[in-house]
């Protein structure tokens, strides 16, 4: 699975590089402003997608610092029965969660990731398939509906709603 993540990251970097090159080569026509808007949109979509990838890297590596770097200061995290508000409460939730206290590897089916974008706000949906590193068995399957916003030039999670998910293609 790690090779797949590397291949996706390398492919995305190539695409992003091509987009930046096209932007630099474009002139001052109205077509270029349309092209620039499309390139900005593609860049924003790519950056939002990186939140999901970093989320799974953080849970797999038990890296609370990386996890918390994904959240806005006043973000909320809601799962059935629990709501955490602000980074301090969210950090405590993750610190004591099964994803950080068990030896699980976090994977996500890339084809299920959905992103919407509207200016400086958007949404992100992904699933987390947690595999027990010792047994290779599926330990948990969850889903995240995420609200994101560009804050200070960075895309951050402003709200995350988590719930169980059903395995299906």
C-alpha positions as CSV (number, residue, x, y, z in Angstrom):
1,X,0.0,0.0,0.0
2,X,2.9,2.4,0.7
3,X,4.1,1.9,-2.9
4,X,0.7,3.0,-4.1
5,X,0.8,6.1,-2.0
6,X,4.2,7.0,-3.4
7,X,3.0,6.4,-6.9
8,X,0.0,8.6,-6.4
9,X,2.1,11.3,-4.7
10,X,4.7,11.3,-7.6
11,X,1.9,11.3,-10.2
12,X,0.2,14.3,-8.5
13,X,3.6,16.1,-8.2
14,X,4.1,15.6,-12.0
15,X,0.6,16.9,-12.8
16,X,1.0,19.9,-10.4
17,X,4.4,20.7,-12.0
18,X,2.8,20.6,-15.5
19,X,0.0,23.0,-14.3
20,X,2.6,25.4,-12.8
21,X,4.5,25.3,-16.1
22,X,1.4,25.9,-18.1
23,X,0.6,28.9,-15.9
24,X,4.0,30.4,-16.4
25,X,3.9,29.9,-20.2
26,X,0.4,31.5,-20.6
27,X,0.0,35.1,-21.8
28,X,-2.4,37.8,-20.7
29,X,-5.5,36.7,-22.6
30,X,-8.9,35.9,-21.2
31,X,-8.2,32.3,-22.0
32,X,-5.2,32.5,-19.7
33,X,-7.4,33.9,-16.8
34,X,-9.8,30.9,-17.3
35,X,-6.8,28.6,-17.4
36,X,-5.4,30.2,-14.3
37,X,-8.7,29.8,-12.5
38,X,-8.8,26.1,-13.5
39,X,-5.2,25.6,-12.3
40,X,-6.0,27.3,-9.0
41,X,-9.0,25.0,-8.6
42,X,-6.9,21.9,-9.4
43,X,-4.2,23.1,-6.9
44,X,-6.9,23.6,-4.2
45,X,-8.4,20.1,-4.9
46,X,-4.9,18.6,-4.7
47,X,-4.2,20.4,-1.4
48,X,-7.5,19.2,0.1
49,X,-6.7,15.7,-1.0
50,X,-3.4,15.9,0.9
51,X,-5.4,16.4,4.2
52,X,-6.7,12.8,3.7
53,X,-3.3,11.4,3.0
54,X,-1.7,13.2,6.0
55,X,-4.6,12.0,8.2
56,X,-3.9,8.4,7.4
57,X,-0.1,8.9,7.7
58,X,-0.7,10.4,11.2
59,X,-2.9,7.5,12.4
60,X,-0.6,4.8,11.0
61,X,2.5,6.4,12.5
62,X,0.8,7.5,15.7
63,X,2.0,11.1,15.0
64,X,-0.2,13.4,17.0
65,X,1.7,16.5,15.9
66,X,1.0,15.7,12.2
67,X,-2.7,15.0,13.0
68,X,-3.1,18.3,14.9
69,X,-1.4,20.2,12.0
70,X,-4.5,19.4,9.9
71,X,-7.0,21.2,12.1
72,X,-8.0,24.8,12.4
73,X,-7.7,26.3,15.9
74,X,-11.5,26.3,16.5
75,X,-12.2,23.0,14.7
76,X,-14.8,20.5,15.9
77,X,-14.7,16.7,15.8
78,X,-17.9,14.8,16.2
79,X,-18.4,11.1,16.5
80,X,-21.5,9.4,17.9
81,X,-21.6,10.3,21.6
82,X,-18.6,12.7,21.6
83,X,-17.9,16.2,20.4
84,X,-14.5,17.8,20.8
85,X,-14.1,21.5,20.2
86,X,-10.8,23.2,19.6
87,X,-7.3,21.7,19.2
88,X,-6.8,20.8,22.9
89,X,-10.0,18.6,23.0
90,X,-9.3,17.1,19.6
91,X,-5.8,16.2,20.6
92,X,-7.0,14.4,23.7
93,X,-9.6,12.6,21.6
94,X,-7.0,11.3,19.2
95,X,-4.4,10.5,21.9
96,X,-6.9,8.1,23.6
97,X,-8.6,6.7,20.5
98,X,-8.2,3.2,19.2
99,X,-6.4,4.5,16.1
100,X,-3.6,5.8,18.3
101,X,-3.5,3.2,21.0
102,X,-3.6,0.1,18.8
103,X,-1.1,-1.2,16.3
104,X,-3.2,-0.5,13.3
105,X,-2.3,0.5,9.8
106,X,-4.7,3.0,8.3
107,X,-5.7,2.6,4.6
108,X,-8.2,4.2,2.5
109,X,-9.8,3.2,-0.8
110,X,-8.8,6.1,-3.0
111,X,-11.8,5.7,-5.3
112,X,-14.1,6.5,-2.5
113,X,-12.6,9.9,-1.7
114,X,-14.9,12.8,-2.6
115,X,-14.0,16.5,-2.6
116,X,-16.1,19.6,-3.2
117,X,-14.8,23.1,-3.5
118,X,-16.5,26.5,-3.3
119,X,-14.0,29.4,-3.0
120,X,-12.2,29.1,0.3
121,X,-14.4,26.4,1.6
122,X,-15.0,22.8,0.7
123,X,-15.8,19.3,1.9
124,X,-13.9,16.0,1.9
125,X,-15.2,12.5,2.4
126,X,-13.0,9.4,3.0
127,X,-13.0,6.1,4.7
128,X,-10.5,4.6,7.1
129,X,-9.9,0.9,6.9
130,X,-7.8,0.0,9.9
131,X,-5.8,-3.3,9.6
132,X,-4.3,-4.9,12.7
133,X,-0.5,-4.9,12.0
134,X,0.0,-8.2,13.9
135,X,-2.9,-10.3,12.5
136,X,-3.5,-8.6,9.1
137,X,-7.2,-8.7,10.0
138,X,-9.6,-5.7,9.5
139,X,-9.9,-4.0,12.9
140,X,-12.3,-1.2,12.2
141,X,-13.9,0.6,9.3
142,X,-14.9,4.3,9.7
143,X,-15.9,7.2,7.5
144,X,-15.2,10.9,7.8
145,X,-17.3,13.8,6.5
146,X,-15.0,16.8,6.7
147,X,-15.5,20.5,6.3
148,X,-12.3,22.3,5.2
149,X,-11.4,26.0,4.7
150,X,-8.4,27.9,3.4
151,X,-7.1,29.8,6.5
152,X,-3.9,31.8,6.3
153,X,-3.2,30.3,2.9
154,X,-3.5,26.7,4.1
155,X,-6.3,24.2,3.8
156,X,-7.4,23.0,7.2
157,X,-10.1,20.8,8.7
158,X,-12.7,23.0,10.4
159,X,-15.1,20.2,11.2
160,X,-14.9,16.4,11.1
161,X,-17.9,14.1,11.6
162,X,-16.9,10.5,12.0
163,X,-19.1,7.4,11.9
164,X,-18.9,3.7,11.1
165,X,-18.8,2.7,7.4
166,X,-19.9,-0.3,5.5
167,X,-17.4,-2.1,3.3
168,X,-18.6,-2.2,-0.3
169,X,-17.1,-1.5,-3.7
